[in-house]
Amino acid sequence: MDSGIRIGRILGIPIHLHPSWFLVFLLVVLQLWRQLVAEYPAVEPAWRIGIALVTSGLLFGSILMHELGHSVVALRHGVAVRSITLFIFGGLAFMEREPDNPRAELEIALAGPAVNFCLFAVFGGLAGLFGPGEPGMAVFQWLAALNLAVALFNLLPGFPLDGGRVLRAILWARGRQPAQATRYAARIGQLIAYTLVALGVIVVFTDVVSGIWLALIGGFILTASVAHRRQATFEISLRGLVARDVMTDRVPMVDASLSVARFAREQLLRGDRWAMVLAGGEPRGLISRTDVKRLAPELWESTRVVEIATPIAEVVMATPDLPVAEVMRLLTERPANQIPIVEGARMLGVVTLQNLLQAIETRCPEPLRPDATAPAPEGRVL
């Protein structure tokens, strides 16, 4: 979800607009235009479109401020923020990991709604600067009401909404295990999602657009709840593990002068999907089955493995004391299926995706689906 058009950086955090954002922005502008036409027919068309565009911009600016509220507090607690993305259902701040303690979780969760409560007061005050019946009063009252609604909705006590994270922090602080608190808050989040879907089905008979919108929001929260619960449970379960704990010390190695054909016969057919390429005992690169498949078969005999291997300077590596969660992130964010583990100039072993899945299956309190892969980085729902 952090894909999309990058529009800049705030506090060093990349800001993206997901393609779905343009659709909802257009719908909000059209809805405001229709309201202005109906309620203020005397206003010039150019002014109406200008008011609609500025008001829509302020609305989405409020959503961005909500996510920045989470992000600023997260950074203060040492939790890196990878990006913020605005999309059809609001915004997502992608955080690199879960908070380390319940206080940090509580403060990060409350920061977003706190921003909306402040904006509610600001827009309410601006509305008071206009007289009754003036478009300015209506616009700022609308923005104030929306910010209040966003704050209250996000404080519903279901994961992954901010209120669900508050609940998880409280349960965590009162002695519940973090994974257990996450599952409890996620169940409430799923109940909220099912309620929204049911309300959508009921409302659709009187207001089609509102009914469909409610159902879509409920469906999104349900999907996000399951995904975020799994991601949080994985990360919490793997706390304390480092690369040394899950790596295998068997590192396939081949000489740089070996032909690709011989590598395919002797290594790939034996079950090795990759190997370090050595020249004079020093690592020069990493060759994988993918590299071999990219080369035309008629060139295998005449091509040396070092010619198609990823140069050693471009190989993603890790130290033995790197937390497993960080190793998992390297595997999911980089085009690699294995991370060599090095200490100084010495290669100790390698961590593969299979190593990580085995660690998750061993320590994770919930079953791992056969098709499950490493979880995505943390995202916080508007």
C-alpha positions as CSV (number, residue, x, y, z in Angstrom):
1,M,0.0,0.0,0.0
2,D,3.0,2.3,0.3
3,S,3.2,2.3,-3.5
4,G,1.9,5.1,-5.6
5,I,2.9,8.6,-6.6
6,R,5.5,10.1,-4.3
7,I,4.7,13.8,-3.8
8,G,7.4,14.7,-1.3
9,R,8.9,14.2,2.2
10,I,7.9,15.5,5.6
11,L,10.3,15.1,8.5
12,G,12.2,12.8,6.2
13,I,9.2,10.5,5.6
14,P,8.2,9.9,2.0
15,I,4.5,10.8,1.3
16,H,2.7,8.8,-1.4
17,L,-0.7,9.1,-3.1
18,H,-2.2,5.7,-4.0
19,P,-4.1,5.7,-7.3
20,S,-7.3,5.1,-5.4
21,W,-6.9,8.5,-3.7
22,F,-7.6,10.4,-6.9
23,L,-10.9,8.7,-7.2
24,V,-12.1,9.6,-3.7
25,F,-10.7,13.1,-4.0
26,L,-12.7,13.6,-7.2
27,L,-15.9,12.2,-5.5
28,V,-15.4,14.6,-2.5
29,V,-15.0,17.6,-4.8
30,L,-18.1,16.7,-6.8
31,Q,-20.1,16.2,-3.6
32,L,-19.1,19.5,-2.2
33,W,-19.8,21.2,-5.6
34,R,-23.4,19.7,-5.5
35,Q,-23.9,21.0,-1.9
36,L,-22.7,24.5,-2.8
37,V,-25.0,24.6,-5.8
38,A,-28.0,23.5,-3.8
39,E,-27.3,25.7,-0.7
40,Y,-25.5,28.7,-2.2
41,P,-26.9,29.2,-5.8
42,A,-25.8,32.9,-5.8
43,V,-22.1,32.0,-5.5
44,E,-20.2,32.2,-8.8
45,P,-19.3,28.9,-10.4
46,A,-15.6,29.7,-10.3
47,W,-15.8,30.4,-6.6
48,R,-17.8,27.2,-6.0
49,I,-15.1,25.0,-7.7
50,G,-12.4,26.8,-5.8
51,I,-14.1,26.3,-2.5
52,A,-14.7,22.7,-3.2
53,L,-11.0,22.1,-4.2
54,V,-9.6,23.9,-1.2
55,T,-12.0,22.2,1.2
56,S,-11.2,18.8,-0.2
57,G,-7.5,19.7,0.1
58,L,-8.0,20.6,3.8
59,L,-9.8,17.4,4.4
60,F,-7.0,15.2,3.1
61,G,-4.5,17.5,4.8
62,S,-6.3,16.6,8.0
63,I,-5.8,12.9,7.2
64,L,-2.1,13.5,6.5
65,M,-1.8,15.4,9.8
66,H,-3.4,12.4,11.6
67,E,-0.7,10.1,10.1
68,L,2.0,12.5,10.9
69,G,0.8,12.6,14.5
70,H,1.4,8.9,14.7
71,S,4.7,9.2,12.9
72,V,6.2,12.0,15.1
73,V,5.5,10.1,18.3
74,A,6.7,6.9,16.8
75,L,10.0,8.5,15.8
76,R,10.3,9.8,19.4
77,H,10.1,6.3,20.6
78,G,12.7,5.0,18.2
79,V,10.2,3.4,15.8
80,A,11.2,4.3,12.2
81,V,8.5,5.3,9.7
82,R,9.0,4.0,6.2
83,S,6.4,6.1,4.5
84,I,2.9,7.5,4.6
85,T,0.3,6.7,1.9
86,L,-3.0,8.4,1.3
87,F,-5.6,6.1,-0.3
88,I,-9.3,5.6,-0.8
89,F,-10.1,4.8,2.8
90,G,-7.9,7.5,4.4
91,G,-4.2,7.0,5.2
92,L,-1.6,4.6,6.3
93,A,1.7,5.2,8.2
94,F,4.0,2.3,7.6
95,M,6.2,1.7,10.6
96,E,9.2,-0.6,10.5
97,R,8.3,-2.5,13.7
98,E,6.0,-2.8,16.6
99,P,6.6,-0.6,19.7
100,D,8.8,-2.1,22.4
101,N,6.4,-1.4,25.4
102,P,2.8,-0.6,26.1
103,R,3.5,3.1,26.9
104,A,5.0,3.7,23.5
105,E,2.1,1.8,21.8
106,L,-0.5,3.9,23.8
107,E,1.2,7.2,22.9
108,I,1.6,6.4,19.3
109,A,-2.0,5.2,19.0
110,L,-3.5,8.3,20.7
111,A,-1.4,10.8,18.7
112,G,-3.5,10.5,15.5
113,P,-6.9,11.1,17.1
114,A,-5.4,13.9,19.3
115,V,-4.4,15.7,16.1
116,N,-8.0,15.4,14.8
117,F,-9.4,16.8,18.1
118,C,-7.1,19.8,17.7
119,L,-8.2,20.3,14.1
120,F,-11.8,20.1,15.2
121,A,-11.2,23.0,17.6
122,V,-9.3,25.0,15.0
123,F,-11.9,24.6,12.2
124,G,-14.7,25.2,14.7
125,G,-13.0,28.5,15.7
126,L,-12.6,29.5,12.0
127,A,-16.2,28.8,11.4
128,G,-17.1,31.4,14.1
129,L,-15.4,34.1,12.1
130,F,-18.1,34.0,9.4
131,G,-21.7,35.0,9.7
132,P,-24.7,32.7,9.6
133,G,-25.5,31.6,6.0
134,E,-22.0,32.3,4.7
135,P,-20.3,29.5,2.8
136,G,-17.2,29.9,5.0
137,M,-19.1,29.0,8.1
138,A,-20.6,25.9,6.4
139,V,-17.2,24.8,5.0
140,F,-15.3,25.1,8.3
141,Q,-18.2,23.5,10.3
142,W,-18.1,20.6,7.9
143,L,-14.3,20.2,8.3
144,A,-14.7,20.4,12.1
145,A,-17.4,17.8,12.1
146,L,-15.4,15.4,9.9
147,N,-12.3,15.7,12.0
148,L,-14.4,14.9,15.1
149,A,-15.9,11.9,13.3
150,V,-12.5,10.7,12.2
151,A,-11.1,10.9,15.8
152,L,-14.1,9.1,17.3
153,F,-14.2,6.4,14.7
154,N,-10.5,5.7,15.1
155,L,-11.0,5.3,18.9
156,L,-13.4,2.4,18.4
157,P,-11.7,-0.4,20.5
158,G,-10.9,-2.8,17.7
159,F,-7.5,-3.6,16.1
160,P,-6.1,-2.2,13.8
161,L,-7.9,1.0,14.6
162,D,-6.2,3.3,17.0
163,G,-8.7,2.5,19.7
164,G,-7.8,-1.2,19.2
165,R,-4.2,-0.3,19.7
166,V,-5.1,1.6,22.9
167,L,-6.9,-1.5,24.1
168,R,-3.9,-3.7,23.3
169,A,-1.6,-1.3,25.2
170,I,-3.8,-1.4,28.2
171,L,-4.1,-5.2,28.2
172,W,-0.3,-5.4,27.7
173,A,0.4,-3.0,30.6
174,R,-1.9,-5.1,32.8
175,G,0.1,-8.2,32.4
176,R,-1.3,-9.8,29.2
177,Q,1.3,-11.2,26.8
178,P,1.5,-8.8,23.7
179,A,0.5,-11.5,21.3
180,Q,-2.5,-12.4,23.4
181,A,-3.5,-8.7,23.8
182,T,-3.2,-8.4,20.0
183,R,-5.5,-11.3,19.3
184,Y,-8.1,-10.0,21.8
185,A,-8.1,-6.5,20.2
186,A,-8.2,-8.1,16.7
187,R,-11.3,-10.1,17.6
188,I,-13.1,-6.9,18.6
189,G,-11.9,-5.3,15.4
190,Q,-13.4,-8.1,13.4
191,L,-16.7,-7.7,15.2
192,I,-16.7,-4.0,14.4
193,A,-16.0,-4.8,10.7
194,Y,-18.8,-7.3,10.5
195,T,-21.1,-4.8,12.1
196,L,-20.2,-2.2,9.5
197,V,-20.8,-4.6,6.7
198,A,-24.2,-5.5,8.2
199,L,-25.1,-1.9,8.5
200,G,-24.1,-1.3,4.9
201,V,-26.4,-4.0,3.7
202,I,-29.3,-2.5,5.7
203,V,-28.5,1.1,4.6
204,V,-28.1,0.2,0.9
205,F,-31.9,-0.1,0.6
206,T,-32.4,3.6,1.4
207,D,-29.0,5.0,0.3
208,V,-27.1,2.9,-2.1
209,V,-23.8,4.9,-2.0
210,S,-23.7,5.2,1.8
211,G,-24.5,1.5,2.2
212,I,-21.8,0.4,-0.3
213,W,-19.3,2.7,1.4
214,L,-20.1,1.3,4.9
215,A,-19.7,-2.3,3.6
216,L,-16.4,-1.5,1.9
217,I,-15.0,0.2,5.0
218,G,-16.1,-2.9,7.0
219,G,-14.4,-5.2,4.5
220,F,-11.2,-3.2,4.6
221,I,-11.1,-3.2,8.4
222,L,-11.7,-7.0,8.5
223,T,-8.9,-7.6,6.0
224,A,-6.5,-5.2,7.8
225,S,-7.4,-6.7,11.2
226,V,-6.4,-10.2,10.1
227,A,-3.2,-9.0,8.3
228,H,-2.0,-6.7,11.1
229,R,-2.8,-9.3,13.8
230,R,-0.7,-11.8,11.9
231,Q,2.1,-9.3,11.3
232,A,2.2,-8.1,14.9
233,T,2.0,-11.7,16.3
234,F,4.9,-12.8,14.1
235,E,7.1,-9.9,15.1
236,I,6.3,-10.2,18.8
237,S,6.8,-14.0,18.8
238,L,10.3,-13.5,17.2
239,R,11.5,-10.9,19.7
240,G,14.8,-11.9,21.2
241,L,15.9,-14.0,18.2
242,V,18.9,-12.8,16.2
243,A,20.3,-14.0,12.9
244,R,22.8,-16.4,14.6
245,D,19.8,-18.3,16.1
246,V,18.1,-19.2,12.9
247,M,21.0,-19.3,10.3
248,T,22.4,-22.4,8.8
249,D,26.2,-22.7,8.7
250,R,26.1,-24.6,5.3
251,V,27.1,-22.1,2.6
252,P,27.3,-23.5,-0.9
253,M,30.5,-22.2,-2.6
254,V,31.8,-22.5,-6.2
255,D,34.9,-21.3,-7.9
256,A,34.6,-18.2,-10.1
257,S,36.0,-20.0,-13.1
258,L,33.3,-22.7,-13.0
259,S,31.0,-22.8,-16.1
260,V,27.4,-22.1,-15.7
261,A,26.6,-25.4,-17.3
262,R,28.7,-27.3,-14.7
263,F,27.1,-25.2,-11.9
264,A,23.7,-26.2,-13.1
265,R,24.6,-29.9,-13.2
266,E,26.6,-30.1,-10.0
267,Q,24.8,-27.6,-7.8
268,L,21.3,-26.9,-9.0
269,L,20.4,-30.5,-9.7
270,R,21.8,-31.4,-6.3
271,G,19.2,-29.1,-4.7
272,D,21.3,-25.9,-4.1
273,R,19.3,-22.9,-5.3
274,W,22.3,-20.6,-5.0
275,A,26.0,-20.4,-4.1
276,M,28.7,-17.9,-3.2
277,V,31.3,-17.4,-6.0
278,L,34.9,-17.4,-4.8
279,A,38.1,-16.3,-6.5
280,G,41.3,-16.9,-4.7
281,G,39.4,-17.8,-1.6
282,E,37.6,-14.4,-1.5
283,P,33.9,-13.9,-2.2
284,R,33.2,-12.2,-5.5
285,G,29.5,-12.6,-5.8
286,L,26.4,-14.7,-5.4
287,I,24.8,-16.8,-8.1
288,S,21.3,-18.2,-8.0
289,R,19.0,-20.3,-10.0
290,T,17.3,-17.1,-11.2
291,D,20.6,-15.8,-12.7
292,V,21.1,-19.1,-14.5
293,K,17.5,-19.0,-15.9
294,R,18.1,-15.6,-17.3
295,L,21.0,-16.8,-19.5
296,A,20.3,-18.5,-22.8
297,P,21.0,-22.3,-22.4
298,E,23.4,-22.3,-25.4
299,L,25.7,-19.9,-23.6
300,W,25.9,-22.0,-20.4
301,E,29.1,-23.8,-21.4
302,S,31.0,-20.7,-22.5
303,T,30.0,-18.5,-19.6
304,R,31.7,-18.5,-16.2
305,V,29.5,-18.2,-13.0
306,V,31.3,-15.0,-12.0
307,E,30.0,-13.3,-15.2
308,I,26.4,-13.6,-14.2
309,A,26.6,-13.6,-10.4
310,T,25.4,-10.6,-8.4
311,P,28.6,-8.7,-7.5
312,I,29.6,-9.1,-3.8
313,A,29.2,-5.3,-3.3
314,E,25.5,-5.6,-4.2
315,V,24.7,-8.7,-2.1
316,V,22.6,-7.9,0.9
317,M,24.3,-9.2,4.0
318,A,23.7,-9.1,7.8
319,T,25.6,-9.5,11.0
320,P,25.0,-12.4,13.3
321,D,23.5,-10.2,16.0
322,L,20.9,-8.5,13.8
323,P,17.4,-9.1,15.1
324,V,15.4,-11.7,13.1
325,A,12.7,-9.1,12.4
326,E,15.3,-7.0,10.6
327,V,16.5,-10.0,8.7
328,M,12.9,-10.7,7.7
329,R,12.5,-7.2,6.5
330,L,15.7,-7.4,4.4
331,L,14.3,-10.5,2.7
332,T,10.9,-9.0,2.0
333,E,12.2,-5.6,0.8
334,R,15.1,-6.7,-1.4
335,P,15.1,-9.1,-4.4
336,A,16.9,-11.9,-2.4
337,N,15.9,-15.3,-1.1
338,Q,18.9,-15.6,1.2
339,I,20.9,-13.3,3.4
340,P,24.6,-14.2,4.0
341,I,25.6,-13.7,7.7
342,V,29.1,-12.2,8.0
343,E,31.3,-11.1,10.9
344,G,34.1,-8.9,9.7
345,A,35.6,-10.7,6.7
346,R,34.4,-14.1,7.9
347,M,31.2,-15.7,6.5
348,L,29.4,-17.6,9.3
349,G,26.3,-18.9,7.5
350,V,23.1,-17.9,5.7
351,V,19.5,-17.1,6.6
352,T,16.9,-18.2,4.0
353,L,13.2,-17.6,3.9
354,Q,12.7,-21.2,4.9
355,N,14.8,-20.7,8.0
356,L,12.5,-17.8,9.0
357,L,9.3,-19.7,8.3
358,Q,10.6,-22.6,10.5
359,A,11.4,-20.1,13.3
360,I,7.9,-18.6,13.0
361,E,6.2,-22.1,13.0
362,T,8.2,-22.9,16.2
363,R,7.5,-19.8,18.2
364,C,4.3,-18.3,16.7
365,P,1.2,-19.1,18.8
366,E,-1.1,-19.2,15.8
367,P,-0.8,-21.7,13.0
368,L,1.1,-20.6,9.8
369,R,-0.8,-21.1,6.5
370,P,1.1,-23.3,4.0
371,D,1.2,-20.3,1.6
372,A,2.2,-17.7,4.2
373,T,5.3,-15.6,3.7
374,A,7.0,-13.1,5.9
375,P,4.7,-10.4,7.0
376,A,4.7,-6.9,5.6
377,P,6.0,-3.9,7.5
378,E,3.7,-2.3,10.1
379,G,0.9,-0.1,8.8
380,R,-1.5,1.9,10.9
381,V,-5.0,2.5,9.6
382,L,-6.5,6.0,9.6
